[in-house]
Amino acid sequence: MSFNALEEQVQALPQELQNSIEMYALFVINQFKSSLAKNEKKKSASEIVNSLTGIISSPEPITIKDIREERLSQKYGL
């Protein structure tokens, strides 16, 4: 259904019902805007990982396997 057809059908409704539909539409729009604002405040995954304690810093690229082995050796003294 096109927006124009929907608008015509809504305009044919009683004014009180039109107002309710408008209020609901505004509520949905505000909820969407609010959720976008919350998502923008979230940190990126890389920022979160970099801020974690216990991250093994290395000037060279390091693999997950290397990190796991390092953690196991720290934990179990291997």
N, C-alpha and C positions, 0 to 999 in steps of 0.2 A: 504494500500500500504506500502510495506517495505521501509526502508530508502535506501537500495541499489537500488531498482527499481526507486525510486524518483531521486536519484543521477544520475543514468544512463539517465533518461529523461532530467534532467537539463543539463547534459554534451552534449546532442544532440542539444541543443539550440545554437544560435549565441553567441559569446563571450560577446558582449555588454549586451545582456539580462541576461547571467549568472552573470555578474558583478552587474547588477541591483538587481538580486535576492539575491546575497551575501550581498550587502549593506543593503537591506531591512531586511534580517535575522539578521545582526549585529545590526541594529537599534532596532529590537524587543528584542533581548537579552539584549542590554543596557537599554532599557526601563524597562525590568523586573528586572534587577539588581538595577536600580535606585529606583524602587518601593519597593524592599526588604529593601534597605538602609533606606528609609523613614519610613517603618514600624518598623524597629529595633530601631529607634530614639523615637518612641512613648512610652509613659509611660504605665504601666499596669493599668487596671481599678482600682485596689486597691490603687495604688499610687495616682491616680487622686482623688479618693473619700477621701482619707486621707488628701490630701492637700487642700480640699475645706474649706472655712470659714464656721463656724456655725455647724460643725460636733459635735455631742454630744459625748464626750469621757466618757467612763465608764470602770472601771476595770472588770466588769462582762459582759457577753454577753447581748446584747440588741436587741430587735426586731424592725422591721420597724414600727410596730404599736406603740411601746413605743416612738420611735423617733417622729412619727407623733403627738402623744398626747402631747409630750413635746413642739414641735413647735407650736401647736395650743394654748397651754396654754401661751406660750411666746407672741404669736401674739394677742390673744384675752383676756388674763388674766383669763383664765378658771381655 
